[in-house]
Amino acid sequence: MSSEIQAEGSVNAPTTSVADRTPGSDGNWLNSIRALSQAPAEPPAVEEPIPVRPVPQVDPYANDMVRPPVPESIAETGLSETLVEHIILKNIYFRGEVTGRSLAAGVGLKFSVIEPVLDNLKRLQLIVMKKSLGMGNVSGIFNLSESGRQVAREHLQNNQYAGKAPVPIDQYAAVVRHQRLGESWLTKEKLIEALKGLVITHELIAQLGPAVNAGKSFLIYGQPGNGKTYLAEALFNIQSTPIYIPYAIEAQGQIIQLYDPVYHTPVDPPKDEHESIFAVAEDMPFDGRFLRVKRPFITTGGELTLSMLDLTMNPASRVYDAPFQLKANNGIYLIDDFGRQRVTPAEVLNRWIVPMERKIDFLSFETGGKMTVPFECFLVFSTNLNPNQLGDEAFLRRIQYKMLLHSPHEVEFREIFFRFCRDKQLPCPPETYERFVKEHYAKRRMRRCHPRDVLSKAIDLIKFERIPYELNDDILHRAFEANFVDIDHRGD
């Protein structure tokens, strides 16, 4: 069984430098990105007695490719003071009485940044500070005045977004570009470790590795049941540095909700916004408008339509929802069952011809305006169809890498079968397996899903009939029949 690979574990992708900037595109904001701190050197050895030394603090963000710097003023946020005022008023409107520190946490900005805005709102008599706990405005309890509530309601008619302050599109694009994986971030050994639970060949690793390492468009095709989707999803097991995504993006005065808890998994514990106001309020490890998450993995199948690949306005909140490819930036986007969508493969691929080549995408607002966004997701297509059914040679050329996932050889099939038996602690004599294969696979092609499907039904039979927990010829035969449709049933 020399052709088999049994991989377990996970990998850590090496980081890349934040110096690969696009000249002239990022402005002064990029120049303020902080260099990542290096791990402290080990203290030199000393003779006895060894003095007590403080334990060096490990920086949990030291390996991150980029850490969005904390804005020190409204100007550094890239937002207008008016927009920040609107966010603050709506925050207080929905939350009621709120301390200055809790308000700053809710907006995602340091209190020293929003304090001048609060002072202006107090002068305009839109907010009132009811009392303070003796630590200045940061410990003050703020509420809206009657006129402030009226103004907040007017702002809510425009949109009801009242979360963290959004990030301007240019700042977001800069962070996405600097979170690209490097050209040689993946090795064969690391890929093998990531494909935990799979039984695959070295030839398949040799085909899969360059495509994943390059992060270019990739088509996996082959017969149903051979694990194309499972293989693509296993790529999510490749551990790499976390990324930073904003809760929301601002472009042309519109707000686009980007963070989606379905696809974005935070790596930091949630912060307690109601922590004592006596805690240090200004110590933020990175821009509070961002969230630190695992690289996303997003899957869509036959339900995909072209409208899902553009901005979608929520009619109730008047806030745009980001399309799947935008949410998948710096991660993987799998289009499963390619060719079975509600639109033709040509329409789907034509939608992405420019993004795949230029790494930028164009999204449209309801008003007719357009915005340019980065397109930095690894686009994977999976299909059971013959690629020639999807389009002509020029069409398929747009997809950079193609890989046929073959049906398993008998050696692979045997390993999958007995691995499932081991996982379920289900005894199976080797001679029983040999008779099962000889009887049922003389004229039927093996598929990687068959051992799981047949053995699961065998376990169901054993449990229902309360017979010894062990495979035999009869159980396997009945489980096999329950799993497949009789090809020739016309005479029945």
Sequence and secondary structure as in RCSB ss.txt:
>XXXX:A:sequence
MSSEIQAEGSVNAPTTSVADRTPGSDGNWLNSIRALSQAPAEPPAVEEPIPVRPVPQVDPYANDMVRPPVPESIA
ETGLSETLVEHIILKNIYFRGEVTGRSLAAGVGLKFSVIEPVLDNLKRLQLIVMKKSLGMGNVSGIFNLSESGRQ
VAREHLQNNQYAGKAPVPIDQYAAVVRHQRLGESWLTKEKLIEALKGLVITHELIAQLGPAVNAGKSFLIYGQPG
NGKTYLAEALFNIQSTPIYIPYAIEAQGQIIQLYDPVYHTPVDPPKDEHESIFAVAEDMPFDGRFLRVKRPFITT
GGELTLSMLDLTMNPASRVYDAPFQLKANNGIYLIDDFGRQRVTPAEVLNRWIVPMERKIDFLSFETGGKMTVPF
ECFLVFSTNLNPNQLGDEAFLRRIQYKMLLHSPHEVEFREIFFRFCRDKQLPCPPETYERFVKEHYAKRRMRRCH
PRDVLSKAIDLIKFERIPYELNDDILHRAFEANFVDIDHRGD
>XXXX:A:secstr
 TTEEE  S        TT   TTTSHHHHHT               SS          TTTT S      SSHH
HHTS HHHHHHHHHHHHHHH SEEHHHHHHHHTS HHHHHHHHHHHHHTTSEEEEE  SSGGGG EEEE HHHHH
HHHHHHHH    SS  EEHHHHHHHHHHT   TT   HHHHHHHSTT EEEHHHHHHHHHHHHHT  EEEE  TT
S HHHHHHHGGGS    EEEESEEEETTEEEE   TTT  B S    TTS TTS SS  SS TTEEEE   EEEE
 TT  GGGGS EE TTT  EE  HHHHTTTSEEEETTTT SSS HHHHHHHTHHHHHHSEEEEE TTS EEEEE 
  EEEEEESS HHHH  HHHHHTS EEEE     HHHHHHHHHHHHHHTT    HHHHHHHHHHHSSSS   TTH
HHHHHHHHHHHHHHHT  SS  HHHHHHHHHHHS  S  TT 
